[in-house]
Amino acid sequence: MRDKKKKAFLLAGVLCLALVLNPCQAALCGQEATNSSRLNGAFLCKFGNDFKDVLLSPGHWHKKDVLTFSVLLGTSGLIYALDKDLYDGVQELKSSSSKDASEVITKFGKGGYLAGFMAALYVSGEVFNSVGLRKTALLSLESFLTTSAVVLSMKAVFGRARPGTGKPPNYFRPFSLRTSETSFPSGDAAGAFAVATTIAQQTDGFALDILAYGLAGLVSFFRVHDEKHWPSDVFVGSALGYFIAHKISSLNRETSAGQFHVGIQLSSRSRGITLSFSF
């Protein structure tokens, strides 16, 4: 397991370095902007540029951004101080039903399942010739990979022990690659919120937003429920996924033509629910 974790860190590092130092980037960026809605060289170029923009964005923060960061930092500190009490409270909620629900819900935070979802979304975009579906899939991929790179780096730096080890919430072993010491922040929560935020940003439908964020929130809850993370781990992971995905979506918001719409209408005549899709 330790070797797998090292390989994950190495792969993330190589990917990020390749995106930032890609020698073909200038040539690829010369392609038409519309090509970035497909998985091709133009997308890789855009991915590299977006990745660098996300990493360098703190240097361009305005007062509002600094205030938002300060609030998040303060909230994280408060949750950290209450980690043990909050964690114990969640454990008291455990039941046979919650354990069964966890087996299903936690899959929505796993990289393999999220990758399958993004692939299905992209293929659907090709089948239905929908720029919106393809763009949502690719921006989800960008957000997920960028968030994962940031999360893996932070895990290595902080080396926080997972609650299941029996160690206290203030136990840190910096620069440790042991799986038992990679609790902060939560990768599953970050990935789930990265994809959920991208979907919310790229779709026009309140119901779908609730579903996406609701599933991401449940993933975060069950990471604490399953003794994999402390509450502050999932809070910071969720915030990272949300803000990174929000930043990437804002960098690619050239036109509303890249969105797809899901609407729900109640009809008094038919007494039913009508779903309408616009790609």
Stockholm file with secondary structure:
# STOCKHOLM 1.0

chainA/1-279         MRDKKKKAFLLAGVLCLALVLNPCQAALCGQEATNSSRLNGAFLCKFGNDFKDVLLSPGHWHKKDVLTFSVLLGTSGLIYALDKDLYDGVQELKSSSSKDASEVITKFGKGGYLAGFMAALYVSGEVFNSVGLRKTALLSLESFLTTSAVVLSMKAVFGRARPGTGKPPNYFRPFSLRTSETSFPSGDAAGAFAVATTIAQQTDGFALDILAYGLAGLVSFFRVHDEKHWPSDVFVGSALGYFIAHKISSLNRETSAGQFHVGIQLSSRSRGITLSFSF
#=GR chainA/1-279 SS CHHHHHHHHHHHHHHHHHHHSCTTHHHHTTSCGGGGGSSSHHHHHHHHHHHHHHHHGGGGCCHHHHHHHHHHHHHHHHHHHTHHHHHHHHHTTCCHHHHHHHHHHGGGGSHHHHHHHHHHHHHHHHHTTCHHHHHHHHHHHHHHHHHHHHHHHHHHHHCBCCGGGTCCTTCBCTTCCCGGGCCSSCHHHHHHHHHHHHHHHHEECHHHHHHHHHHHHHHHHHHHHTTSCCHHHHHHHHHHHHHHHHHHHHHTCSCGGGCEEEEEEEETTTTEEEEEEEC
#=GC SS_cons         CHHHHHHHHHHHHHHHHHHHSCTTHHHHTTSCGGGGGSSSHHHHHHHHHHHHHHHHGGGGCCHHHHHHHHHHHHHHHHHHHTHHHHHHHHHTTCCHHHHHHHHHHGGGGSHHHHHHHHHHHHHHHHHTTCHHHHHHHHHHHHHHHHHHHHHHHHHHHHCBCCGGGTCCTTCBCTTCCCGGGCCSSCHHHHHHHHHHHHHHHHEECHHHHHHHHHHHHHHHHHHHHTTSCCHHHHHHHHHHHHHHHHHHHHHTCSCGGGCEEEEEEEETTTTEEEEEEEC
//
